[in-house]
Amino acid sequence: MTKHTMPTARYKTLDDAICAHLESGSSRHPIYVESLARIAAAELGRGDLPWGDDKEWRLIDRRMQAMRKAGRIRHARTECVNPRWEVCNAVEE
């Protein structure tokens, strides 16, 4: 058994997209990424176009916090100038 819990089926697509974005090495925070906002809009039942209000980025932020609590991602607090989020490797218990 691994430390990570599986994401809820409803948000698996969004969670996987957030992890893929973090693994890509982009310095852009996920709440500002258009492709993630489109997936979040679809999760909210808004089609695939963000409406421009705060609902999409709030969902992305909530999913990031849920994945952080589950141990799937963490905020790298290094001495570098740009600390960033990163995907954690699965750790056996």
TIGUMI-843234 format. One record per residue: residue number from 0; residue in one letter; chain; x, y, z of N, C-alpha, C, CB in turn. Coordinates in nm, 4 decimals. Glycine has a CB too. Layout:
BEGIN
<vexti NUM,"A","A",<X,Y,Z>,<X,Y,Z>,<X,Y,Z>,<X,Y,Z>>
...
//
This chain:
BEGIN
<vexti 0,"M","A",<0.0858,-0.1186,0.0000>,<0.0000,0.0000,0.0000>,<0.0896,0.1238,0.0000>,<-0.0971,0.0004,0.1238>>
<vexti 1,"T","A",<0.0513,0.2228,-0.0752>,<0.1304,0.3448,-0.0820>,<0.0704,0.4525,0.0061>,<0.1410,0.3940,-0.2258>>
<vexti 2,"K","A",<0.1489,0.5536,0.0309>,<0.1043,0.6667,0.1121>,<-0.0051,0.7453,0.0410>,<0.2221,0.7587,0.1449>>
<vexti 3,"H","A",<0.0011,0.7489,-0.0926>,<-0.0946,0.8279,-0.1689>,<-0.2308,0.7612,-0.1710>,<-0.0447,0.8494,-0.3109>>
<vexti 4,"T","A",<-0.3333,0.8415,-0.1565>,<-0.4676,0.7903,-0.1756>,<-0.5097,0.8234,-0.3174>,<-0.5673,0.8495,-0.0713>>
<vexti 5,"M","A",<-0.5925,0.7419,-0.3734>,<-0.6377,0.7657,-0.5097>,<-0.7322,0.8856,-0.5099>,<-0.7075,0.6393,-0.5684>>
<vexti 6,"P","A",<-0.7237,0.9700,-0.6117>,<-0.8133,1.0837,-0.6187>,<-0.9557,1.0364,-0.6413>,<-0.7702,1.1799,-0.7296>>
<vexti 7,"T","A",<-1.0509,1.1177,-0.5995>,<-1.1882,1.0803,-0.6265>,<-1.2075,1.0729,-0.7762>,<-1.2872,1.1797,-0.5625>>
<vexti 8,"A","A",<-1.2923,0.9830,-0.8191>,<-1.3135,0.9623,-0.9627>,<-1.3577,1.0917,-1.0301>,<-1.4181,0.8519,-0.9865>>
<vexti 9,"R","A",<-1.4323,1.1729,-0.9602>,<-1.4835,1.2953,-1.0200>,<-1.3711,1.3912,-1.0608>,<-1.5776,1.3645,-0.9232>>
<vexti 10,"Y","A",<-1.2666,1.4002,-0.9811>,<-1.1603,1.4976,-1.0060>,<-1.0312,1.4360,-1.0587>,<-1.1308,1.5723,-0.8803>>
<vexti 11,"K","A",<-1.0332,1.3086,-1.0956>,<-0.9116,1.2419,-1.1417>,<-0.8500,1.3129,-1.2617>,<-0.9416,1.0971,-1.1772>>
<vexti 12,"T","A",<-0.9305,1.3547,-1.3575>,<-0.8791,1.4227,-1.4764>,<-0.8080,1.5520,-1.4376>,<-0.9933,1.4521,-1.5754>>
<vexti 13,"L","A",<-0.8707,1.6313,-1.3520>,<-0.8110,1.7571,-1.3090>,<-0.6850,1.7325,-1.2263>,<-0.9119,1.8390,-1.2284>>
<vexti 14,"D","A",<-0.6907,1.6367,-1.1335>,<-0.5739,1.6062,-1.0505>,<-0.4561,1.5609,-1.1362>,<-0.6084,1.4981,-0.9470>>
<vexti 15,"D","A",<-0.4838,1.4739,-1.2328>,<-0.3764,1.4257,-1.3205>,<-0.3188,1.5391,-1.4051>,<-0.4284,1.3135,-1.4118>>
<vexti 16,"A","A",<-0.4046,1.6297,-1.4511>,<-0.3576,1.7433,-1.5314>,<-0.2716,1.8380,-1.4469>,<-0.4776,1.8201,-1.5916>>
<vexti 17,"I","A",<-0.3108,1.8596,-1.3232>,<-0.2306,1.9441,-1.2334>,<-0.0941,1.8803,-1.2111>,<-0.3032,1.9655,-1.0974>>
<vexti 18,"C","A",<-0.0911,1.7490,-1.1849>,<0.0369,1.6798,-1.1637>,<0.1230,1.6861,-1.2897>,<0.0130,1.5324,-1.1231>>
<vexti 19,"A","A",<0.0620,1.6684,-1.4060>,<0.1380,1.6751,-1.5314>,<0.1985,1.8145,-1.5496>,<0.0473,1.6398,-1.6521>>
<vexti 20,"H","A",<0.1208,1.9171,-1.5160>,<0.1727,2.0535,-1.5263>,<0.2910,2.0740,-1.4319>,<0.0620,2.1555,-1.4951>>
<vexti 21,"L","A",<0.2793,2.0247,-1.3096>,<0.3878,2.0406,-1.2130>,<0.5121,1.9642,-1.2573>,<0.3433,1.9930,-1.0743>>
<vexti 22,"E","A",<0.4931,1.8462,-1.3133>,<0.6065,1.7659,-1.3594>,<0.6734,1.8255,-1.4825>,<0.5611,1.6246,-1.3897>>
<vexti 23,"S","A",<0.6019,1.9101,-1.5552>,<0.6586,1.9695,-1.6769>,<0.7710,2.0685,-1.6458>,<0.5490,2.0396,-1.7567>>
<vexti 24,"G","A",<0.7785,2.1129,-1.5207>,<0.8836,2.2061,-1.4819>,<0.8482,2.3518,-1.5049>,<1.0078,2.1742,-1.5559>>
<vexti 25,"S","A",<0.7260,2.3791,-1.5438>,<0.6831,2.5164,-1.5658>,<0.6878,2.5938,-1.4345>,<0.5410,2.5203,-1.6262>>
<vexti 26,"S","A",<0.7277,2.7193,-1.4426>,<0.7311,2.8026,-1.3225>,<0.5973,2.8718,-1.2992>,<0.8425,2.9067,-1.3331>>
<vexti 27,"R","A",<0.5040,2.8545,-1.3902>,<0.3721,2.9182,-1.3783>,<0.2852,2.8403,-1.2797>,<0.3021,2.9267,-1.5169>>
<vexti 28,"H","A",<0.2237,2.9121,-1.1863>,<0.1374,2.8475,-1.0878>,<0.0155,2.7893,-1.1588>,<0.0943,2.9480,-0.9769>>
<vexti 29,"P","A",<-0.0296,2.6703,-1.1187>,<-0.1414,2.6051,-1.1872>,<-0.2708,2.6868,-1.1955>,<-0.1707,2.4776,-1.1192>>
<vexti 30,"I","A",<-0.2963,2.7756,-1.1017>,<-0.4223,2.8507,-1.1088>,<-0.4249,2.9485,-1.2255>,<-0.4454,2.9260,-0.9791>>
<vexti 31,"Y","A",<-0.3090,2.9750,-1.2871>,<-0.3016,3.0683,-1.3998>,<-0.2902,2.9984,-1.5351>,<-0.1841,3.1608,-1.3815>>
<vexti 32,"V","A",<-0.3050,2.8662,-1.5383>,<-0.2875,2.7899,-1.6614>,<-0.4229,2.7694,-1.7290>,<-0.2198,2.6536,-1.6326>>
<vexti 33,"E","A",<-0.4349,2.8169,-1.8530>,<-0.5613,2.8120,-1.9279>,<-0.6143,2.6697,-1.9445>,<-0.5428,2.8752,-2.0648>>
<vexti 34,"S","A",<-0.5265,2.5753,-1.9767>,<-0.5733,2.4380,-1.9993>,<-0.6327,2.3782,-1.8716>,<-0.4576,2.3496,-2.0500>>
<vexti 35,"L","A",<-0.5755,2.4101,-1.7578>,<-0.6308,2.3621,-1.6309>,<-0.7632,2.4307,-1.5995>,<-0.5311,2.3856,-1.5167>>
<vexti 36,"A","A",<-0.7743,2.5586,-1.6331>,<-0.9001,2.6308,-1.6118>,<-1.0110,2.5702,-1.6970>,<-0.8832,2.7808,-1.6447>>
<vexti 37,"R","A",<-0.9774,2.5256,-1.8177>,<-1.0773,2.4608,-1.9040>,<-1.1255,2.3287,-1.8443>,<-1.0189,2.4364,-2.0441>>
<vexti 38,"I","A",<-1.0327,2.2514,-1.7901>,<-1.0717,2.1251,-1.7267>,<-1.1560,2.1530,-1.6037>,<-0.9475,2.0415,-1.6888>>
<vexti 39,"A","A",<-1.1179,2.2527,-1.5252>,<-1.1957,2.2890,-1.4060>,<-1.3355,2.3360,-1.4448>,<-1.1234,2.3989,-1.3255>>
<vexti 40,"A","A",<-1.3459,2.4127,-1.5528>,<-1.4773,2.4587,-1.5997>,<-1.5648,2.3401,-1.6359>,<-1.4625,2.5529,-1.7210>>
<vexti 41,"A","A",<-1.5068,2.2409,-1.7011>,<-1.5825,2.1207,-1.7365>,<-1.6271,2.0463,-1.6108>,<-1.4980,2.0281,-1.8261>>
<vexti 42,"E","A",<-1.5412,2.0396,-1.5105>,<-1.5758,1.9744,-1.3837>,<-1.6907,2.0471,-1.3140>,<-1.4531,1.9690,-1.2911>>
<vexti 43,"L","A",<-1.6980,2.1775,-1.3345>,<-1.8038,2.2579,-1.2727>,<-1.9316,2.2583,-1.3553>,<-1.7560,2.4003,-1.2525>>
<vexti 44,"G","A",<-1.9311,2.1866,-1.4676>,<-2.0500,2.1803,-1.5524>,<-2.0680,2.3033,-1.6385>,<-2.1718,2.1610,-1.4681>>
<vexti 45,"R","A",<-1.9594,2.3705,-1.6722>,<-1.9659,2.4943,-1.7496>,<-1.9172,2.4753,-1.8931>,<-1.8837,2.6022,-1.6815>>
<vexti 46,"G","A",<-1.9154,2.3547,-1.9411>,<-1.8563,2.3317,-2.0718>,<-1.7055,2.3356,-2.0567>,<-1.9052,2.4365,-2.1758>>
<vexti 47,"D","A",<-1.6354,2.3729,-2.1631>,<-1.4893,2.3764,-2.1525>,<-1.4337,2.5183,-2.1611>,<-1.4274,2.2910,-2.2615>>
<vexti 48,"L","A",<-1.5183,2.6178,-2.1397>,<-1.4716,2.7569,-2.1431>,<-1.4860,2.8203,-2.0052>,<-1.5504,2.8387,-2.2484>>
<vexti 49,"P","A",<-1.3748,2.8661,-1.9480>,<-1.3837,2.9355,-1.8190>,<-1.4716,3.0604,-1.8304>,<-1.2426,2.9741,-1.7687>>
<vexti 50,"W","A",<-1.5473,3.0885,-1.7276>,<-1.6404,3.2018,-1.7302>,<-1.5748,3.3322,-1.6871>,<-1.7592,3.1734,-1.6409>>
<vexti 51,"G","A",<-1.4530,3.3273,-1.6408>,<-1.3839,3.4496,-1.6024>,<-1.4043,3.4908,-1.4575>,<-1.4278,3.5597,-1.6901>>
<vexti 52,"D","A",<-1.4845,3.4156,-1.3840>,<-1.4968,3.4473,-1.2417>,<-1.3948,3.3632,-1.1643>,<-1.6429,3.4207,-1.1899>>
<vexti 53,"D","A",<-1.4102,3.3536,-1.0345>,<-1.3070,3.2864,-0.9548>,<-1.3324,3.1384,-0.9318>,<-1.2944,3.3539,-0.8229>>
<vexti 54,"K","A",<-1.4387,3.0829,-0.9862>,<-1.4726,2.9442,-0.9555>,<-1.3693,2.8435,-1.0061>,<-1.6067,2.9113,-1.0142>>
<vexti 55,"E","A",<-1.3154,2.8655,-1.1263>,<-1.2197,2.7689,-1.1807>,<-1.0903,2.7661,-1.0992>,<-1.1886,2.8021,-1.3269>>
<vexti 56,"W","A",<-1.0325,2.8833,-1.0726>,<-0.9061,2.8813,-0.9991>,<-0.9260,2.8344,-0.8560>,<-0.8419,3.0195,-0.9998>>
<vexti 57,"R","A",<-1.0432,2.8596,-0.7991>,<-1.0696,2.8098,-0.6641>,<-1.0750,2.6566,-0.6619>,<-1.2017,2.8683,-0.6107>>
<vexti 58,"L","A",<-1.1349,2.5964,-0.7661>,<-1.1384,2.4506,-0.7734>,<-0.9969,2.3949,-0.7892>,<-1.2280,2.4043,-0.8903>>
<vexti 59,"I","A",<-0.9157,2.4558,-0.8751>,<-0.7774,2.4111,-0.8924>,<-0.7027,2.4208,-0.7594>,<-0.7054,2.4953,-1.0014>>
<vexti 60,"D","A",<-0.7193,2.5316,-0.6889>,<-0.6519,2.5500,-0.5602>,<-0.7000,2.4465,-0.4582>,<-0.6760,2.6926,-0.5069>>
<vexti 61,"R","A",<-0.8307,2.4198,-0.4542>,<-0.8839,2.3203,-0.3610>,<-0.8274,2.1814,-0.3900>,<-1.0367,2.3172,-0.3682>>
<vexti 62,"R","A",<-0.8177,2.1476,-0.5186>,<-0.7628,2.0166,-0.5548>,<-0.6151,2.0077,-0.5181>,<-0.7817,1.9900,-0.7050>>
<vexti 63,"M","A",<-0.5415,2.1171,-0.5362>,<-0.4004,2.1166,-0.4979>,<-0.3860,2.0955,-0.3473>,<-0.3322,2.2485,-0.5402>>
<vexti 64,"Q","A",<-0.4699,2.1586,-0.2685>,<-0.4623,2.1423,-0.1234>,<-0.5019,2.0009,-0.0828>,<-0.5521,2.2447,-0.0530>>
<vexti 65,"A","A",<-0.6020,1.9435,-0.1500>,<-0.6420,1.8052,-0.1212>,<-0.5286,1.7090,-0.1558>,<-0.7701,1.7678,-0.2000>>
<vexti 66,"M","A",<-0.4611,1.7328,-0.2686>,<-0.3486,1.6470,-0.3054>,<-0.2303,1.6670,-0.2114>,<-0.3060,1.6744,-0.4495>>
<vexti 67,"R","A",<-0.2116,1.7891,-0.1622>,<-0.1052,1.8144,-0.0648>,<-0.1317,1.7362,0.0629>,<-0.0937,1.9653,-0.0340>>
<vexti 68,"K","A",<-0.2552,1.7409,0.1107>,<-0.2904,1.6692,0.2336>,<-0.2794,1.5187,0.2162>,<-0.4312,1.7056,0.2774>>
<vexti 69,"A","A",<-0.3042,1.4699,0.0927>,<-0.2937,1.3265,0.0644>,<-0.1494,1.2839,0.0392>,<-0.3798,1.2904,-0.0562>>
<vexti 70,"G","A",<-0.0574,1.3804,0.0297>,<0.0822,1.3483,0.0082>,<0.1210,1.3308,-0.1376>,<0.1155,1.2256,0.0818>>
<vexti 71,"R","A",<0.0348,1.3688,-0.2299>,<0.0662,1.3548,-0.3733>,<0.1561,1.4663,-0.4235>,<-0.0618,1.3526,-0.4553>>
<vexti 72,"I","A",<0.1425,1.5866,-0.3674>,<0.2265,1.6993,-0.4073>,<0.2768,1.7692,-0.2816>,<0.1482,1.7987,-0.4990>>
<vexti 73,"R","A",<0.3800,1.8495,-0.2998>,<0.4306,1.9284,-0.1875>,<0.4876,2.0583,-0.2412>,<0.5382,1.8500,-0.1067>>
<vexti 74,"H","A",<0.4986,2.1557,-0.1537>,<0.5593,2.2832,-0.1914>,<0.7064,2.2741,-0.1551>,<0.4892,2.4057,-0.1199>>
<vexti 75,"A","A",<0.7917,2.2855,-0.2567>,<0.9364,2.2737,-0.2349>,<0.9873,2.4008,-0.1695>,<1.0117,2.2469,-0.3685>>
<vexti 76,"R","A",<1.0318,2.3884,-0.0504>,<1.0841,2.5036,0.0229>,<1.2357,2.4933,0.0266>,<1.0250,2.5108,0.1675>>
<vexti 77,"T","A",<1.2946,2.5307,-0.0840>,<1.4398,2.5262,-0.0935>,<1.4931,2.6680,-0.0841>,<1.4857,2.4579,-0.2253>>
<vexti 78,"E","A",<1.6210,2.6808,-0.0941>,<1.6820,2.8132,-0.0886>,<1.6843,2.8805,-0.2249>,<1.8227,2.8036,-0.0338>>
<vexti 79,"C","A",<1.6181,2.8190,-0.3228>,<1.6167,2.8796,-0.4554>,<1.5277,3.0038,-0.4559>,<1.5681,2.7782,-0.5609>>
<vexti 80,"V","A",<1.5422,3.0824,-0.5573>,<1.4669,3.2072,-0.5684>,<1.3189,3.1809,-0.5895>,<1.5212,3.2920,-0.6823>>
<vexti 81,"N","A",<1.2860,3.0779,-0.6671>,<1.1463,3.0484,-0.7001>,<1.1031,2.9145,-0.6411>,<1.1261,3.0479,-0.8524>>
<vexti 82,"P","A",<1.0625,2.9104,-0.5153>,<1.0112,2.7843,-0.4623>,<0.8861,2.7460,-0.5394>,<0.9811,2.7951,-0.3101>>
<vexti 83,"R","A",<0.8615,2.6170,-0.5563>,<0.7493,2.5765,-0.6383>,<0.6895,2.4456,-0.5890>,<0.7920,2.5634,-0.7829>>
<vexti 84,"W","A",<0.5733,2.4128,-0.6448>,<0.5070,2.2878,-0.6156>,<0.5722,2.1752,-0.6936>,<0.3582,2.2968,-0.6479>>
<vexti 85,"E","A",<0.5740,2.0554,-0.6360>,<0.6268,1.9390,-0.7066>,<0.5492,1.8147,-0.6686>,<0.7756,1.9198,-0.6764>>
<vexti 86,"V","A",<0.5506,1.7179,-0.7579>,<0.4820,1.5907,-0.7363>,<0.5731,1.5027,-0.6527>,<0.4446,1.5210,-0.8721>>
<vexti 87,"C","A",<0.5159,1.4389,-0.5509>,<0.5937,1.3502,-0.4645>,<0.5961,1.2097,-0.5240>,<0.5350,1.3475,-0.3208>>
<vexti 88,"N","A",<0.7038,1.1396,-0.5020>,<0.7105,0.9983,-0.5403>,<0.6337,0.9184,-0.4383>,<0.8576,0.9481,-0.5507>>
<vexti 89,"A","A",<0.5734,0.8091,-0.4831>,<0.4998,0.7225,-0.3920>,<0.5966,0.6636,-0.2914>,<0.4251,0.6106,-0.4687>>
<vexti 90,"V","A",<0.5561,0.6636,-0.1659>,<0.6401,0.6115,-0.0579>,<0.5678,0.4933,0.0041>,<0.6712,0.7217,0.0498>>
<vexti 91,"E","A",<0.6377,0.3824,0.0142>,<0.5782,0.2628,0.0775>,<0.5670,0.2862,0.2273>,<0.6635,0.1344,0.0484>>
<vexti 92,"E","A",<0.4537,0.2401,0.2838>,<0.4355,0.2532,0.4290>,<0.4964,0.1369,0.5005>,<0.2884,0.2643,0.4651>>
//
